[in-house]
Amino acid sequence: MTQYMTRYSTLWASLLLLLLSGCGARPFVHNDAATIILKTPKIRFADAGYVRSNEEKVALELFTAGHPVGKFEIENMVCVEGEGCMRKSSFNEEYLNRHYPDTLMENVLRGRPIYEGQNLLKKPYGFEQHIMDEHVDIKYRVTKRETYFKDRSNRVLIKIKKQQ
């Protein structure tokens, strides 16, 4: 009976260790302090912030006069501090524009091409995209120090200028 109990205890201890180590939040690998400008139908913000990311998720933390005023994280869903989590399409509809692809905000925060690289023009300093259709008129530019997204049709501006 003691041999059975030892195996049983070892099995449970191993499972507990696996659960605790495997489910822990992974630390952010990139932590960029930046000046952030967000102008959308629902958000008006211009001050300091952090863009933090790892392989699985990206987060934007907003500060005014050194005090945290907002945060959202994007992984499988978008979690907005104080509002809960929602699908990416719901986030776009509520905060940006319903015609945007689900990956738009995550790609902008990561400085990656949007709209699956449509009209991508590589430059020595980074890249640019200009996307225009019946729903959007987007100018998007990414350099080493700055990410600039402007949709004139929907009056959305996202500007992230990294601090050195």
C-alpha positions as CSV (number, residue, x, y, z in Angstrom):
1,M,0.0,0.0,0.0
2,T,2.8,2.4,0.7
3,Q,4.3,1.8,-2.7
4,Y,1.0,2.8,-4.3
5,M,0.7,5.9,-2.1
6,T,4.3,7.0,-3.1
7,R,3.5,6.6,-6.8
8,Y,0.2,8.5,-6.3
9,S,1.9,11.3,-4.4
10,T,4.7,11.6,-7.0
11,L,2.2,11.7,-9.8
12,W,0.1,14.5,-8.2
13,A,3.2,16.5,-7.3
14,S,4.4,16.2,-10.9
15,L,1.1,17.3,-12.3
16,L,0.9,20.2,-9.9
17,L,4.4,21.3,-10.9
18,L,3.6,21.0,-14.6
19,L,0.4,23.0,-14.2
20,L,2.1,25.8,-12.2
21,S,5.1,26.1,-14.5
22,G,3.2,25.7,-17.8
23,C,0.3,28.1,-17.2
24,G,2.2,31.0,-15.8
25,A,2.2,34.3,-17.7
26,R,5.2,34.6,-19.9
27,P,7.1,37.8,-19.4
28,F,7.1,40.5,-22.1
29,V,10.3,40.4,-24.2
30,H,10.0,43.8,-25.7
31,N,9.2,46.8,-23.5
32,D,9.2,50.1,-25.5
33,A,8.5,53.4,-23.8
34,A,6.8,55.7,-26.3
35,T,4.8,58.8,-26.9
36,I,1.4,57.6,-27.9
37,I,-1.3,59.4,-29.9
38,L,-4.6,57.7,-30.3
39,K,-7.5,59.4,-31.9
40,T,-10.5,57.2,-32.7
41,P,-14.3,57.7,-32.5
42,K,-14.1,56.5,-28.9
43,I,-10.6,57.3,-27.7
44,R,-8.7,60.6,-27.4
45,F,-5.2,60.2,-25.9
46,A,-1.8,61.9,-26.3
47,D,0.8,61.2,-23.7
48,A,3.3,58.5,-22.6
49,G,2.9,54.8,-22.8
50,Y,4.5,51.4,-23.2
51,V,4.2,48.9,-25.9
52,R,5.0,45.5,-24.5
53,S,5.1,42.2,-26.4
54,N,6.1,38.6,-26.5
55,E,5.4,35.9,-29.1
56,E,1.8,35.4,-27.8
57,K,0.5,38.8,-27.0
58,V,1.0,42.6,-27.2
59,A,-0.1,45.2,-24.7
60,L,-0.5,48.9,-24.8
61,E,-0.3,50.7,-21.4
62,L,-1.2,54.4,-21.3
63,F,-0.1,57.0,-18.8
64,T,-0.9,60.6,-18.1
65,A,1.4,62.6,-15.9
66,G,3.0,59.4,-14.8
67,H,-0.2,57.7,-13.7
68,P,-1.7,54.7,-15.5
69,V,-4.9,55.6,-17.2
70,G,-5.6,52.6,-19.5
71,K,-4.3,49.3,-20.7
72,F,-5.3,46.7,-23.3
73,E,-3.8,43.4,-24.3
74,I,-4.2,41.5,-27.5
75,E,-3.8,37.8,-27.7
76,N,-6.7,35.6,-28.9
77,M,-9.0,38.3,-27.8
78,V,-8.6,42.0,-26.9
79,C,-8.9,42.7,-23.1
80,V,-9.5,46.3,-22.3
81,E,-8.9,47.3,-18.7
82,G,-12.1,48.1,-16.9
83,E,-14.2,46.8,-19.8
84,G,-13.4,43.1,-20.1
85,C,-12.4,41.0,-23.0
86,M,-14.0,40.9,-26.5
87,R,-13.4,39.4,-29.9
88,K,-11.0,41.4,-32.1
89,S,-13.8,42.2,-34.6
90,S,-15.9,43.6,-31.7
91,F,-12.9,45.7,-30.5
92,N,-12.6,47.1,-34.1
93,E,-16.3,47.9,-34.3
94,E,-16.4,49.6,-30.9
95,Y,-13.0,51.4,-30.8
96,L,-11.7,51.7,-34.4
97,N,-13.8,50.7,-37.5
98,R,-15.8,47.6,-38.3
99,H,-14.2,47.3,-41.8
100,Y,-10.7,46.8,-40.4
101,P,-9.3,43.2,-40.4
102,D,-9.2,41.6,-37.0
103,T,-5.4,41.7,-36.9
104,L,-5.0,45.4,-37.6
105,M,-4.4,46.8,-34.1
106,E,-2.0,44.0,-33.2
107,N,0.0,44.5,-36.4
108,V,0.2,48.2,-35.8
109,L,1.4,47.8,-32.3
110,R,4.0,45.3,-33.5
111,G,5.0,47.4,-36.4
112,R,4.1,44.7,-39.0
113,P,2.4,45.2,-42.4
114,I,-1.4,45.4,-42.3
115,Y,-4.0,44.1,-44.8
116,E,-1.8,41.1,-45.5
117,G,0.9,43.4,-46.9
118,Q,-1.4,45.0,-49.5
119,N,0.4,47.8,-51.4
120,L,3.6,47.3,-49.3
121,L,6.4,49.6,-50.4
122,K,9.7,48.8,-48.7
123,K,11.9,51.8,-47.9
124,P,15.5,52.1,-46.6
125,Y,14.0,53.2,-43.2
126,G,11.2,50.6,-43.0
127,F,8.0,50.4,-45.1
128,E,4.8,52.2,-46.1
129,Q,1.4,51.2,-47.2
130,H,-1.4,53.2,-48.7
131,I,-4.8,51.3,-48.7
132,M,-7.8,52.9,-50.2
133,D,-11.2,51.4,-50.9
134,E,-14.9,52.4,-50.3
135,H,-14.4,52.1,-46.5
136,V,-10.9,53.3,-45.8
137,D,-8.2,55.7,-46.8
138,I,-5.2,54.5,-44.8
139,K,-1.6,55.8,-44.8
140,Y,0.6,53.5,-42.7
141,R,4.3,54.0,-42.2
142,V,6.7,52.1,-40.0
143,T,10.3,53.2,-39.2
144,K,12.7,52.1,-36.5
145,R,11.6,54.9,-34.2
146,E,8.0,55.5,-35.3
147,T,4.7,53.8,-36.3
148,Y,2.2,56.1,-38.0
149,F,-1.3,54.9,-39.0
150,K,-3.9,57.4,-40.3
151,D,-7.3,56.6,-41.8
152,R,-8.7,59.8,-43.2
153,S,-12.0,58.2,-44.1
154,N,-12.7,57.2,-40.5
155,R,-10.8,59.8,-38.6
156,V,-8.5,57.3,-36.9
157,L,-4.9,58.2,-36.0
158,I,-2.4,56.0,-34.2
159,K,1.1,57.3,-33.7
160,I,3.7,55.6,-31.6
161,K,7.1,57.3,-31.3
162,K,9.6,55.2,-29.4
163,Q,11.7,57.0,-26.9
164,Q,15.4,56.2,-26.8
